[in-house]
């Protein structure tokens, strides 16, 4: 009978495992900030698109009622008949529901606007969720909707 020679150990060494872990951590350190930046840019783009949609809906409301809703009536005037002053003459539902911005807060509305004093401001408070900061996304942006 022929005797078989013992096989060499086929396992990974500790140094090989550590090397693979270091490579994975290095890749994660480079990729994670890029992914987060892409996600933030995507959220900003989504907010700009929805602000543009709201501007269009408010324009339609203004066309029918000869003026935009008051600040008190707000964006709700697009989904349910507003009370208060002025009561719209020929109200009809323009939107079926109002969505939250990508950061989970409601879109804001002011008439007359601080940025558009002869019209209205529609905006998202942005990632910091605070009104009046540099990261607000509104219809006054240079790349914006108005």
N, C-alpha and C positions, 0 to 999 in steps of 0.2 A: 504494500500500500504506500501510496505517495503522500507525503506529509506536506500540508499547505503552510506556506510562510505567513506569519501574522501580518495583517494589513496595517499600514501606518494610520495613525489617528487622523480622521478626516474632519475634525471639529475646527471651529474658528478660534483663533487666539484672542486673548483679551485686547491686544493692541489693534487687531483688525476691527473688532467690535467698537472700540473707542474711536477709531478713525472714521468709521461709518457714522457714528453718533455726532461727531464733530462736523462732518460734512452736512448732515441733515440740519443741525442747528444753524450752521452758516447760511444755508439756503433759506431757512425760515426767517432769519434776521434780515435778509435782503428782500424776500418776497412779501412778507406780511405788511410792511409799510406801503408797498406799491398796491397791494390789494385793498388796503384801507383807503388809500387816496382815490383809487378807482371807484370804490363804493360811495365815497363822499361826493365825488363829481357826478355820479349817477343820481344820487339823491337831489343834488342841486338842479340837475337837468329835469328831473321829474317835477320838482317844485315849480320851475319856470314854465313847464308845459301846462301844469294845472292852473297856474296864475293866468296864463294866456286864455285858457278855457273859461275861467271865471270872468275875465275882462270881456270876452265875447258874449257870455250870458248876460252880464250887466249891461252891455251895449244894447242887447235885444230888449231887456227890461226898460231901459231908458227910451228906446225907440217907441215902444208901446205906450209908456206912461209919461212921456215928455220930461222925465227927470229920473235920476238913479234913486235907489232907496236911501233913506236917511241912515246915519251911523247906527241909530238905535234899532232900526229894522234889520240892518246888516245883510249878510249873505243868506240868511234864512228866508228873505223875501223871494229868493229864486225857487224855493221848494214848498213854501206854504204862504197863503195869503197874509200879508202883513197887516197889523192894526196900527194904531197911532197916527201921527201926522207926517206926511200926507198919505191918505188912503189911496192906493192906486185905482185908477178909473177902470182899466180893462185888464186886470191881472189874470195871467194864466201861468200854470206851472212850467218853468223853463228847465229846471234840473230835477232829477228824481231823488238825488241825495247829495249831501256835501261830504266830501272825503276829507280826512285828516292829512296834514302834510307828511312827508317821509319821516319826520322825527316824532310823529304822534300827537302833534298839537293842531288846533284849528287854524285855518287861514283867517287872516284879519282883514277888516274892511273899515274904511273911514271916508265919509263924505261931508264936507270937502276934504280932500287929502292934504297932508302936510307936504308931500312931494309934488302932487298935482292939484294945486289950489283951485283950479277951475273945473276939476273933475274929481275922480275918486282914487283912492289908493287901495290896492288889493295886494296882500303880501303874506309870506310865511316868515315866522320869526327865525328860521334857520336852525342850525345845529345847537346853538346855545339856548334856544327857546326864550330869548329875551327880545322885546320890542325895541327898535331904534338902534340896533347895533350894526356893525359893518357886514355881518353875514346874513342880514335879512334879504329875502328874495322877493322882489315886488315888481309892479308894473312901471316902475321908474328907472329900472336898471338900464344902463347903456346898451346891453345886449338883450334887454328885456322885451316886453310885449307892447309897450306903448311909447 
